[in-house]
Amino acid sequence: MSATVLYDENCRFCRRSVDWIRALARGDSLTFAPIGSETGEQLLRDLTADERYASWHLVDEDGRRYSAGAAFPPLLRRLPGLRWLAPVAETFPGAVEAAYRLVSRHRSRLSRLVGGDRR
């Protein structure tokens, strides 16, 4: 069984980030789904559309949802080369959340920087 990463399918930076995470993930520890997909609708059904798209989410095998900066520790634990960062992220949750919010606020600009597809 695997955890599901839910991302904004309308954000180029978000899609590129998912591509990067996929490349780092090994095995079947993660699956990926757009927030607007059937999977996203099901896993985030208790959230409004605005709340769903306010951040990315990770839903683990037990149905626990982690959003925004709080999703980094459980994600990092599933990435073999980055597992060592999970305890760091857990030790400094405020800094991780602040960094996430900073990136999130500027994702349109970051989308232009990452280039690539025009979806």
N, CA, C and O atoms as a Tinker XYZ file with bonds, in Angstrom:
   476  protein
     1  N      0.840000   -1.185000    0.000000    73     2
     2  CA     0.000000    0.000000    0.000000    64     1     3
     3  C      0.885000    1.248000    0.000000    63     2     4     5
     4  O      2.033000    1.197000    0.442000    81     3
     5  N      0.359000    2.352000   -0.489000    73     3     6
     6  CA     1.183000    3.548000   -0.600000    64     5     7
     7  C      0.426000    4.784000   -0.140000    63     6     8     9
     8  O     -0.798000    4.784000   -0.016000    81     7
     9  N      1.188000    5.824000    0.105000    73     7    10
    10  CA     0.613000    7.128000    0.415000    64     9    11
    11  C      0.348000    7.839000   -0.905000    63    10    12    13
    12  O      0.973000    7.539000   -1.922000    81    11
    13  N     -0.585000    8.783000   -0.878000    73    11    14
    14  CA    -0.945000    9.519000   -2.091000    64    13    15
    15  C     -0.570000   10.984000   -1.940000    63    14    16    17
    16  O     -0.933000   11.639000   -0.964000    81    15
    17  N      0.162000   11.481000   -2.922000    73    15    18
    18  CA     0.494000   12.899000   -3.008000    64    17    19
    19  C     -0.548000   13.550000   -3.906000    63    18    20    21
    20  O     -0.739000   13.133000   -5.049000    81    19
    21  N     -1.218000   14.567000   -3.391000    73    19    22
    22  CA    -2.237000   15.301000   -4.140000    64    21    23
    23  C     -1.706000   16.693000   -4.438000    63    22    24    25
    24  O     -1.266000   17.407000   -3.536000    81    23
    25  N     -1.751000   17.071000   -5.703000    73    23    26
    26  CA    -1.122000   18.310000   -6.139000    64    25    27
    27  C     -2.053000   19.091000   -7.064000    63    26    28    29
    28  O     -3.006000   18.545000   -7.620000    81    27
    29  N     -1.756000   20.377000   -7.215000    73    27    30
    30  CA    -2.524000   21.272000   -8.086000    64    29    31
    31  C     -2.139000   21.006000   -9.533000    63    30    32    33
    32  O     -1.044000   21.354000   -9.975000    81    31
    33  N     -3.043000   20.393000  -10.251000    73    31    34
    34  CA    -2.790000   20.034000  -11.640000    64    33    35
    35  C     -2.698000   21.243000  -12.569000    63    34    36    37
    36  O     -2.242000   21.112000  -13.705000    81    35
    37  N     -3.120000   22.404000  -12.108000    73    35    38
    38  CA    -3.074000   23.619000  -12.918000    64    37    39
    39  C     -1.809000   24.439000  -12.707000    63    38    40    41
    40  O     -1.651000   25.509000  -13.296000    81    39
    41  N     -0.924000   23.945000  -11.878000    73    39    42
    42  CA     0.301000   24.660000  -11.524000    64    41    43
    43  C      1.509000   23.939000  -12.124000    63    42    44    45
    44  O      1.803000   22.803000  -11.753000    81    43
    45  N      2.192000   24.585000  -13.028000    73    43    46
    46  CA     3.368000   23.981000  -13.666000    64    45    47
    47  C      4.445000   23.657000  -12.638000    63    46    48    49
    48  O      5.060000   22.593000  -12.697000    81    47
    49  N      4.672000   24.560000  -11.706000    73    47    50
    50  CA     5.672000   24.303000  -10.667000    64    49    51
    51  C      5.292000   23.060000   -9.856000    63    50    52    53
    52  O      6.153000   22.247000   -9.521000    81    51
    53  N      4.017000   22.920000   -9.549000    73    51    54
    54  CA     3.545000   21.758000   -8.782000    64    53    55
    55  C      3.748000   20.470000   -9.570000    63    54    56    57
    56  O      4.196000   19.466000   -9.016000    81    55
    57  N      3.421000   20.493000  -10.858000    73    55    58
    58  CA     3.604000   19.302000  -11.689000    64    57    59
    59  C      5.081000   18.942000  -11.809000    63    58    60    61
    60  O      5.436000   17.764000  -11.766000    81    59
    61  N      5.944000   19.944000  -11.959000    73    59    62
    62  CA     7.390000   19.690000  -12.025000    64    61    63
    63  C      7.907000   19.132000  -10.704000    63    62    64    65
    64  O      8.767000   18.252000  -10.688000    81    63
    65  N      7.379000   19.648000   -9.597000    73    63    66
    66  CA     7.774000   19.131000   -8.283000    64    65    67
    67  C      7.392000   17.662000   -8.144000    63    66    68    69
    68  O      8.163000   16.862000   -7.614000    81    67
    69  N      6.203000   17.311000   -8.622000    73    67    70
    70  CA     5.762000   15.915000   -8.585000    64    69    71
    71  C      6.676000   15.053000   -9.452000    63    70    72    73
    72  O      7.017000   13.934000   -9.070000    81    71
    73  N      7.073000   15.564000  -10.609000    73    71    74
    74  CA     8.010000   14.813000  -11.461000    64    73    75
    75  C      9.308000   14.531000  -10.714000    63    74    76    77
    76  O      9.846000   13.427000  -10.793000    81    75
    77  N      9.808000   15.522000   -9.995000    73    75    78
    78  CA    11.041000   15.383000   -9.228000    64    77    79
    79  C     10.862000   14.355000   -8.113000    63    78    80    81
    80  O     11.731000   13.509000   -7.901000    81    79
    81  N      9.733000   14.426000   -7.397000    73    79    82
    82  CA     9.461000   13.474000   -6.312000    64    81    83
    83  C      9.348000   12.056000   -6.874000    63    82    84    85
    84  O      9.880000   11.110000   -6.294000    81    83
    85  N      8.653000   11.913000   -8.003000    73    83    86
    86  CA     8.540000   10.586000   -8.646000    64    85    87
    87  C      9.918000   10.002000   -8.952000    63    86    88    89
    88  O     10.158000    8.811000   -8.757000    81    87
    89  N     10.812000   10.852000   -9.431000    73    87    90
    90  CA    12.156000   10.389000   -9.779000    64    89    91
    91  C     12.922000    9.930000   -8.534000    63    90    92    93
    92  O     13.753000    9.026000   -8.619000    81    91
    93  N     12.653000   10.536000   -7.404000    73    91    94
    94  CA    13.341000   10.183000   -6.162000    64    93    95
    95  C     12.714000    8.987000   -5.458000    63    94    96    97
    96  O     13.392000    8.255000   -4.737000    81    95
    97  N     11.429000    8.796000   -5.670000    73    95    98
    98  CA    10.712000    7.702000   -5.005000    64    97    99
    99  C     11.108000    6.379000   -5.653000    63    98   100   101
   100  O     11.355000    6.300000   -6.857000    81    99
   101  N     11.159000    5.380000   -4.845000    73    99   102
   102  CA    11.461000    4.047000   -5.358000    64   101   103
   103  C     10.341000    3.123000   -4.929000    63   102   104   105
   104  O      9.739000    3.298000   -3.870000    81   103
   105  N     10.075000    2.153000   -5.754000    73   103   106
   106  CA     9.046000    1.189000   -5.414000    64   105   107
   107  C      7.665000    1.802000   -5.492000    63   106   108   109
   108  O      7.410000    2.701000   -6.293000    81   107
   109  N      6.791000    1.309000   -4.659000    73   107   110
   110  CA     5.404000    1.758000   -4.704000    64   109   111
   111  C      4.994000    2.476000   -3.422000    63   110   112   113
   112  O      3.847000    2.372000   -2.986000    81   111
   113  N      5.935000    3.207000   -2.820000    73   111   114
   114  CA     5.638000    3.896000   -1.568000    64   113   115
   115  C      4.788000    5.143000   -1.767000    63   114   116   117
   116  O      4.229000    5.668000   -0.803000    81   115
   117  N      4.682000    5.629000   -3.007000    73   115   118
   118  CA     3.898000    6.830000   -3.299000    64   117   119
   119  C      3.092000    6.652000   -4.569000    63   118   120   121
   120  O      3.541000    6.034000   -5.534000    81   119
   121  N      1.888000    7.210000   -4.546000    73   119   122
   122  CA     1.113000    7.387000   -5.761000    64   121   123
   123  C      0.828000    8.882000   -5.863000    63   122   124   125
   124  O      0.975000    9.618000   -4.887000    81   123
   125  N      0.423000    9.318000   -7.035000    73   123   126
   126  CA     0.234000   10.751000   -7.282000    64   125   127
   127  C     -1.112000   10.961000   -7.950000    63   126   128   129
   128  O     -1.517000   10.183000   -8.814000    81   127
   129  N     -1.803000   12.020000   -7.541000    73   127   130
   130  CA    -3.100000   12.323000   -8.148000    64   129   131
   131  C     -3.331000   13.827000   -8.100000    63   130   132   133
   132  O     -3.016000   14.480000   -7.105000    81   131
   133  N     -3.882000   14.371000   -9.179000    73   131   134
   134  CA    -4.276000   15.777000   -9.148000    64   133   135
   135  C     -5.376000   16.001000   -8.109000    63   134   136   137
   136  O     -6.200000   15.117000   -7.875000    81   135
   137  N     -5.389000   17.151000   -7.502000    73   135   138
   138  CA    -6.413000   17.475000   -6.517000    64   137   139
   139  C     -7.804000   17.376000   -7.140000    63   138   140   141
   140  O     -8.744000   16.934000   -6.479000    81   139
   141  N     -7.945000   17.777000   -8.389000    73   139   142
   142  CA    -9.238000   17.765000   -9.053000    64   141   143
   143  C     -9.662000   16.414000   -9.603000    63   142   144   145
   144  O    -10.731000   16.302000  -10.204000    81   143
   145  N     -8.851000   15.393000   -9.411000    73   143   146
   146  CA    -9.184000   14.060000   -9.920000    64   145   147
   147  C    -10.205000   13.382000   -9.006000    63   146   148   149
   148  O    -10.526000   13.881000   -7.927000    81   147
   149  N    -10.699000   12.250000   -9.460000    73   147   150
   150  CA   -11.630000   11.461000   -8.643000    64   149   151
   151  C    -10.976000   11.067000   -7.321000    63   150   152   153
   152  O    -11.613000   11.105000   -6.268000    81   151
   153  N     -9.700000   10.689000   -7.386000    73   151   154
   154  CA    -8.960000   10.336000   -6.173000    64   153   155
   155  C     -8.873000   11.534000   -5.236000    63   154   156   157
   156  O     -9.096000   11.406000   -4.032000    81   155
   157  N     -8.547000   12.697000   -5.791000    73   155   158
   158  CA    -8.483000   13.912000   -4.981000    64   157   159
   159  C     -9.815000   14.245000   -4.346000    63   158   160   161
   160  O     -9.882000   14.586000   -3.165000    81   159
   161  N    -10.867000   14.147000   -5.126000    73   159   162
   162  CA   -12.214000   14.420000   -4.608000    64   161   163
   163  C    -12.532000   13.483000   -3.446000    63   162   164   165
   164  O    -13.096000   13.904000   -2.436000    81   163
   165  N    -12.168000   12.222000   -3.593000    73   163   166
   166  CA   -12.469000   11.234000   -2.559000    64   165   167
   167  C    -11.637000   11.479000   -1.296000    63   166   168   169
   168  O    -12.178000   11.503000   -0.190000    81   167
   169  N    -10.335000   11.658000   -1.460000    73   167   170
   170  CA    -9.464000   11.795000   -0.294000    64   169   171
   171  C     -9.595000   13.141000    0.413000    63   170   172   173
   172  O     -9.257000   13.261000    1.591000    81   171
   173  N    -10.084000   14.154000   -0.304000    73   171   174
   174  CA   -10.203000   15.495000    0.281000    64   173   175
   175  C    -11.658000   15.939000    0.397000    63   174   176   177
   176  O    -11.934000   17.137000    0.463000    81   175
   177  N    -12.578000   14.999000    0.421000    73   175   178
   178  CA   -14.008000   15.314000    0.366000    64   177   179
   179  C    -14.493000   16.193000    1.499000    63   178   180   181
   180  O    -15.512000   16.868000    1.348000    81   179
   181  N    -13.808000   16.213000    2.623000    73   179   182
   182  CA   -14.239000   17.043000    3.747000    64   181   183
   183  C    -13.756000   18.496000    3.628000    63   182   184   185
   184  O    -14.079000   19.327000    4.477000    81   183
   185  N    -12.988000   18.801000    2.584000    73   183   186
   186  CA   -12.479000   20.163000    2.379000    64   185   187
   187  C    -13.246000   20.857000    1.260000    63   186   188   189
   188  O    -13.734000   20.212000    0.332000    81   187
   189  N    -13.346000   22.178000    1.361000    73   187   190
   190  CA   -13.923000   22.949000    0.261000    64   189   191
   191  C    -12.891000   22.987000   -0.872000    63   190   192   193
   192  O    -11.723000   22.656000   -0.671000    81   191
   193  N    -13.334000   23.388000   -2.047000    73   191   194
   194  CA   -12.404000   23.497000   -3.181000    64   193   195
   195  C    -11.258000   24.451000   -2.850000    63   194   196   197
   196  O    -10.104000   24.162000   -3.167000    81   195
   197  N    -11.562000   25.575000   -2.220000    73   195   198
   198  CA   -10.503000   26.522000   -1.846000    64   197   199
   199  C     -9.510000   25.890000   -0.885000    63   198   200   201
   200  O     -8.303000   26.088000   -1.022000    81   199
   201  N    -10.002000   25.135000    0.083000    73   199   202
   202  CA    -9.107000   24.476000    1.039000    64   201   203
   203  C     -8.270000   23.405000    0.344000    63   202   204   205
   204  O     -7.096000   23.229000    0.667000    81   203
   205  N     -8.868000   22.693000   -0.604000    73   203   206
   206  CA    -8.129000   21.658000   -1.324000    64   205   207
   207  C     -6.951000   22.257000   -2.074000    63   206   208   209
   208  O     -5.840000   21.729000   -2.038000    81   207
   209  N     -7.211000   23.371000   -2.756000    73   207   210
   210  CA    -6.173000   23.979000   -3.594000    64   209   211
   211  C     -5.280000   24.960000   -2.840000    63   210   212   213
   212  O     -4.399000   25.574000   -3.442000    81   211
   213  N     -5.489000   25.116000   -1.541000    73   211   214
   214  CA    -4.649000   26.032000   -0.747000    64   213   215
   215  C     -3.249000   25.473000   -0.530000    63   214   216   217
   216  O     -2.327000   26.223000   -0.210000    81   215
   217  N     -3.080000   24.157000   -0.702000    73   215   218
   218  CA    -1.766000   23.545000   -0.521000    64   217   219
   219  C     -1.765000   22.162000   -1.154000    63   218   220   221
   220  O     -2.785000   21.698000   -1.665000    81   219
   221  N     -0.625000   21.519000   -1.116000    73   219   222
   222  CA    -0.535000   20.131000   -1.529000    64   221   223
   223  C     -0.838000   19.279000   -0.306000    63   222   224   225
   224  O     -0.823000   19.778000    0.819000    81   223
   225  N     -1.110000   18.008000   -0.519000    73   223   226
   226  CA    -1.504000   17.110000    0.565000    64   225   227
   227  C     -0.845000   15.752000    0.367000    63   226   228   229
   228  O     -0.564000   15.335000   -0.756000    81   227
   229  N     -0.608000   15.080000    1.474000    73   227   230
   230  CA    -0.174000   13.697000    1.448000    64   229   231
   231  C     -1.133000   12.932000    2.352000    63   230   232   233
   232  O     -1.310000   13.290000    3.516000    81   231
   233  N     -1.746000   11.889000    1.823000    73   231   234
   234  CA    -2.647000   11.040000    2.601000    64   233   235
   235  C     -1.983000    9.676000    2.720000    63   234   236   237
   236  O     -1.700000    9.019000    1.718000    81   235
   237  N     -1.735000    9.256000    3.971000    73   235   238
   238  CA    -1.018000    7.991000    4.155000    64   237   239
   239  C     -1.958000    6.793000    4.098000    63   238   240   241
   240  O     -3.165000    6.937000    3.902000    81   239
   241  N     -1.386000    5.622000    4.273000    73   239   242
   242  CA    -2.118000    4.362000    4.168000    64   241   243
   243  C     -3.249000    4.250000    5.177000    63   242   244   245
   244  O     -4.227000    3.539000    4.945000    81   243
   245  N     -3.117000    4.950000    6.294000    73   243   246
   246  CA    -4.142000    4.911000    7.340000    64   245   247
   247  C     -5.174000    6.016000    7.191000    63   246   248   249
   248  O     -6.053000    6.167000    8.040000    81   247
   249  N     -5.071000    6.788000    6.116000    73   247   250
   250  CA    -6.027000    7.864000    5.874000    64   249   251
   251  C     -5.691000    9.177000    6.556000    63   250   252   253
   252  O     -6.480000   10.120000    6.494000    81   251
   253  N     -4.531000    9.260000    7.208000    73   251   254
   254  CA    -4.130000   10.533000    7.825000    64   253   255
   255  C     -3.692000   11.486000    6.735000    63   254   256   257
   256  O     -2.935000   11.126000    5.833000    81   255
   257  N     -4.181000   12.706000    6.834000    73   255   258
   258  CA    -3.840000   13.723000    5.840000    64   257   259
   259  C     -2.867000   14.721000    6.454000    63   258   260   261
   260  O     -3.040000   15.182000    7.583000    81   259
   261  N     -1.844000   15.037000    5.675000    73   259   262
   262  CA    -0.860000   16.055000    6.020000    64   261   263
   263  C     -0.899000   17.079000    4.899000    63   262   264   265
   264  O     -0.933000   16.713000    3.724000    81   263
   265  N     -0.895000   18.344000    5.246000    73   263   266
   266  CA    -0.988000   19.387000    4.231000    64   265   267
   267  C      0.092000   20.435000    4.433000    63   266   268   269
   268  O      0.607000   20.624000    5.535000    81   267
   269  N      0.419000   21.110000    3.338000    73   267   270
   270  CA     1.400000   22.196000    3.347000    64   269   271
   271  C      2.721000   21.704000    3.946000    63   270   272   273
   272  O      3.180000   20.612000    3.607000    81   271
   273  N      3.328000   22.481000    4.816000    73   271   274
   274  CA     4.627000   22.124000    5.391000    64   273   275
   275  C      4.599000   20.844000    6.207000    63   274   276   277
   276  O      5.599000   20.128000    6.270000    81   275
   277  N      3.472000   20.547000    6.829000    73   275   278
   278  CA     3.363000   19.335000    7.654000    64   277   279
   279  C      3.477000   18.057000    6.828000    63   278   280   281
   280  O      3.711000   16.985000    7.386000    81   279
   281  N      3.317000   18.153000    5.508000    73   279   282
   282  CA     3.408000   16.960000    4.651000    64   281   283
   283  C      4.856000   16.572000    4.334000    63   282   284   285
   284  O      5.105000   15.466000    3.852000    81   283
   285  N      5.795000   17.453000    4.593000    73   283   286
   286  CA     7.175000   17.143000    4.239000    64   285   287
   287  C      7.791000   15.992000    5.037000    63   286   288   289
   288  O      8.402000   15.115000    4.426000    81   287
   289  N      7.665000   15.945000    6.379000    73   287   290
   290  CA     8.274000   14.807000    7.085000    64   289   291
   291  C      7.781000   13.440000    6.591000    63   290   292   293
   292  O      8.608000   12.570000    6.319000    81   291
   293  N      6.461000   13.217000    6.465000    73   291   294
   294  CA     6.062000   11.889000    5.976000    64   293   295
   295  C      6.473000   11.636000    4.524000    63   294   296   297
   296  O      6.715000   10.491000    4.143000    81   295
   297  N      6.553000   12.678000    3.723000    73   295   298
   298  CA     7.035000   12.507000    2.353000    64   297   299
   299  C      8.514000   12.138000    2.355000    63   298   300   301
   300  O      8.919000   11.184000    1.691000    81   299
   301  N      9.310000   12.883000    3.093000    73   299   302
   302  CA    10.752000   12.648000    3.123000    64   301   303
   303  C     11.092000   11.238000    3.618000    63   302   304   305
   304  O     12.051000   10.629000    3.146000    81   303
   305  N     10.307000   10.722000    4.569000    73   303   306
   306  CA    10.545000    9.362000    5.066000    64   305   307
   307  C     10.373000    8.327000    3.959000    63   306   308   309
   308  O     10.895000    7.218000    4.076000    81   307
   309  N      9.659000    8.659000    2.893000    73   307   310
   310  CA     9.402000    7.726000    1.794000    64   309   311
   311  C     10.379000    7.888000    0.631000    63   310   312   313
   312  O     10.297000    7.152000   -0.352000    81   311
   313  N     11.287000    8.830000    0.732000    73   311   314
   314  CA    12.254000    9.075000   -0.336000    64   313   315
   315  C     13.631000    8.612000    0.141000    63   314   316   317
   316  O     14.260000    9.279000    0.963000    81   315
   317  N     14.096000    7.481000   -0.368000    73   315   318
   318  CA    15.327000    6.879000    0.151000    64   317   319
   319  C     16.501000    7.843000    0.312000    63   318   320   321
   320  O     17.169000    7.813000    1.345000    81   319
   321  N     16.766000    8.674000   -0.651000    73   319   322
   322  CA    17.911000    9.566000   -0.568000    64   321   323
   323  C     17.714000   10.767000    0.337000    63   322   324   325
   324  O     18.671000   11.474000    0.651000    81   323
   325  N     16.470000   11.003000    0.759000    73   323   326
   326  CA    16.185000   12.184000    1.581000    64   325   327
   327  C     15.603000   11.855000    2.952000    63   326   328   329
   328  O     15.210000   12.759000    3.689000    81   327
   329  N     15.544000   10.579000    3.297000    73   327   330
   330  CA    14.980000   10.175000    4.595000    64   329   331
   331  C     15.623000   10.912000    5.756000    63   330   332   333
   332  O     14.955000   11.259000    6.729000    81   331
   333  N     16.904000   11.144000    5.650000    73   331   334
   334  CA    17.645000   11.782000    6.741000    64   333   335
   335  C     17.120000   13.186000    7.046000    63   334   336   337
   336  O     17.348000   13.706000    8.138000    81   335
   337  N     16.417000   13.806000    6.086000    73   335   338
   338  CA    15.874000   15.148000    6.311000    64   337   339
   339  C     14.567000   15.157000    7.106000    63   338   340   341
   340  O     14.180000   16.196000    7.642000    81   339
   341  N     13.887000   14.018000    7.188000    73   339   342
   342  CA    12.602000   13.965000    7.904000    64   341   343
   343  C     12.723000   14.419000    9.360000    63   342   344   345
   344  O     11.910000   15.233000    9.797000    81   343
   345  N     13.698000   13.931000   10.132000    73   343   346
   346  CA    13.813000   14.405000   11.516000    64   345   347
   347  C     14.128000   15.904000   11.609000    63   346   348   349
   348  O     13.700000   16.577000   12.547000    81   347
   349  N     14.868000   16.412000   10.643000    73   347   350
   350  CA    15.161000   17.852000   10.619000    64   349   351
   351  C     13.866000   18.629000   10.414000    63   350   352   353
   352  O     13.606000   19.605000   11.119000    81   351
   353  N     13.054000   18.197000    9.449000    73   351   354
   354  CA    11.778000   18.864000    9.177000    64   353   355
   355  C     10.845000   18.772000   10.385000    63   354   356   357
   356  O     10.107000   19.714000   10.672000    81   355
   357  N     10.875000   17.649000   11.090000    73   355   358
   358  CA    10.041000   17.503000   12.290000    64   357   359
   359  C     10.534000   18.380000   13.436000    63   358   360   361
   360  O      9.738000   18.839000   14.255000    81   359
   361  N     11.821000   18.610000   13.495000    73   359   362
   362  CA    12.399000   19.431000   14.561000    64   361   363
   363  C     12.080000   20.913000   14.373000    63   362   364   365
   364  O     11.965000   21.658000   15.346000    81   363
   365  N     11.939000   21.333000   13.116000    73   363   366
   366  CA    11.700000   22.738000   12.815000    64   365   367
   367  C     10.423000   22.923000   11.993000    63   366   368   369
   368  O     10.486000   23.426000   10.871000    81   367
   369  N      9.265000   22.524000   12.532000    73   367   370
   370  CA     8.029000   22.601000   11.737000    64   369   371
   371  C      7.658000   24.033000   11.341000    63   370   372   373
   372  O      7.105000   24.251000   10.263000    81   371
   373  N      7.954000   24.994000   12.192000    73   371   374
   374  CA     7.646000   26.389000   11.862000    64   373   375
   375  C      8.442000   26.871000   10.667000    63   374   376   377
   376  O      7.911000   27.557000    9.793000    81   375
   377  N      9.710000   26.514000   10.629000    73   375   378
   378  CA    10.556000   26.921000    9.504000    64   377   379
   379  C     10.121000   26.223000    8.218000    63   378   380   381
   380  O     10.112000   26.839000    7.152000    81   379
   381  N      9.761000   24.947000    8.310000    73   379   382
   382  CA     9.303000   24.210000    7.123000    64   381   383
   383  C      8.015000   24.828000    6.600000    63   382   384   385
   384  O      7.861000   25.020000    5.394000    81   383
   385  N      7.093000   25.137000    7.496000    73   383   386
   386  CA     5.822000   25.751000    7.082000    64   385   387
   387  C      6.067000   27.123000    6.453000    63   386   388   389
   388  O      5.474000   27.450000    5.425000    81   387
   389  N      6.935000   27.920000    7.065000    73   387   390
   390  CA     7.243000   29.244000    6.511000    64   389   391
   391  C      7.872000   29.120000    5.121000    63   390   392   393
   392  O      7.529000   29.879000    4.214000    81   391
   393  N      8.780000   28.179000    4.956000    73   391   394
   394  CA     9.405000   27.973000    3.643000    64   393   395
   395  C      8.361000   27.513000    2.623000    63   394   396   397
   396  O      8.359000   27.969000    1.480000    81   395
   397  N      7.474000   26.605000    3.046000    73   395   398
   398  CA     6.415000   26.157000    2.139000    64   397   399
   399  C      5.543000   27.340000    1.714000    63   398   400   401
   400  O      5.256000   27.505000    0.528000    81   399
   401  N      5.130000   28.145000    2.657000    73   399   402
   402  CA     4.253000   29.293000    2.349000    64   401   403
   403  C      4.959000   30.282000    1.423000    63   402   404   405
   404  O      4.329000   30.844000    0.526000    81   403
   405  N      6.231000   30.497000    1.626000    73   403   406
   406  CA     6.997000   31.393000    0.760000    64   405   407
   407  C      6.991000   30.869000   -0.674000    63   406   408   409
   408  O      6.704000   31.616000   -1.609000    81   407
   409  N      7.301000   29.606000   -0.844000    73   407   410
   410  CA     7.295000   29.006000   -2.184000    64   409   411
   411  C      5.881000   29.042000   -2.765000    63   410   412   413
   412  O      5.694000   29.380000   -3.934000    81   411
   413  N      4.907000   28.700000   -1.960000    73   411   414
   414  CA     3.521000   28.665000   -2.428000    64   413   415
   415  C      3.049000   30.031000   -2.931000    63   414   416   417
   416  O      2.369000   30.125000   -3.953000    81   415
   417  N      3.413000   31.072000   -2.211000    73   415   418
   418  CA     3.018000   32.429000   -2.620000    64   417   419
   419  C      3.648000   32.841000   -3.950000    63   418   420   421
   420  O      3.113000   33.697000   -4.654000    81   419
   421  N      4.771000   32.238000   -4.288000    73   419   422
   422  CA     5.506000   32.624000   -5.489000    64   421   423
   423  C      5.512000   31.533000   -6.560000    63   422   424   425
   424  O      6.368000   31.540000   -7.444000    81   423
   425  N      4.581000   30.613000   -6.487000    73   423   426
   426  CA     4.621000   29.498000   -7.434000    64   425   427
   427  C      4.337000   29.912000   -8.868000    63   426   428   429
   428  O      4.795000   29.246000   -9.796000    81   427
   429  N      3.601000   30.984000   -9.074000    73   427   430
   430  CA     3.403000   31.456000  -10.455000    64   429   431
   431  C      4.736000   31.885000  -11.053000    63   430   432   433
   432  O      5.058000   31.531000  -12.187000    81   431
   433  N      5.497000   32.639000  -10.299000    73   431   434
   434  CA     6.819000   33.078000  -10.761000    64   433   435
   435  C      7.750000   31.871000  -10.926000    63   434   436   437
   436  O      8.501000   31.788000  -11.898000    81   435
   437  N      7.695000   30.954000   -9.983000    73   435   438
   438  CA     8.522000   29.756000  -10.068000    64   437   439
   439  C      8.132000   28.899000  -11.268000    63   438   440   441
   440  O      8.988000   28.264000  -11.884000    81   439
   441  N      6.850000   28.880000  -11.598000    73   439   442
   442  CA     6.387000   28.123000  -12.773000    64   441   443
   443  C      7.054000   28.638000  -14.036000    63   442   444   445
   444  O      7.428000   27.855000  -14.910000    81   443
   445  N      7.203000   29.929000  -14.134000    73   443   446
   446  CA     7.863000   30.507000  -15.311000    64   445   447
   447  C      9.341000   30.124000  -15.343000    63   446   448   449
   448  O      9.909000   29.934000  -16.419000    81   447
   449  N      9.955000   30.011000  -14.188000    73   447   450
   450  CA    11.376000   29.668000  -14.117000    64   449   451
   451  C     11.653000   28.212000  -14.475000    63   450   452   453
   452  O     12.692000   27.903000  -15.058000    81   451
   453  N     10.733000   27.322000  -14.132000    73   451   454
   454  CA    10.985000   25.904000  -14.396000    64   453   455
   455  C     10.760000   25.536000  -15.855000    63   454   456   457
   456  O     11.235000   24.501000  -16.320000    81   455
   457  N     10.027000   26.394000  -16.582000    73   455   458
   458  CA     9.827000   26.161000  -18.010000    64   457   459
   459  C      9.155000   24.836000  -18.294000    63   458   460   461
   460  O      8.363000   24.346000  -17.488000    81   459
   461  N      9.463000   24.269000  -19.416000    73   459   462
   462  CA     8.913000   22.969000  -19.769000    64   461   463
   463  C      7.556000   23.075000  -20.416000    63   462   464   465
   464  O      7.291000   23.985000  -21.201000    81   463
   465  N      6.706000   22.137000  -20.079000    73   463   466
   466  CA     5.423000   22.044000  -20.771000    64   465   467
   467  C      4.537000   23.261000  -20.525000    63   466   468   469
   468  O      4.780000   24.032000  -19.597000    81   467
   469  N      3.559000   23.424000  -21.317000    73   467   470
   470  CA     2.653000   24.580000  -21.216000    64   469   471
   471  C      1.262000   24.178000  -20.778000    63   470   472   473
   472  O      0.296000   24.894000  -21.042000    81   471
   473  N      1.148000   23.034000  -20.107000    73   471   474
   474  CA    -0.167000   22.564000  -19.643000    64   473   475
   475  C     -0.772000   23.554000  -18.698000    63   474   476
   476  O     -1.877000   23.337000  -18.200000    81   475
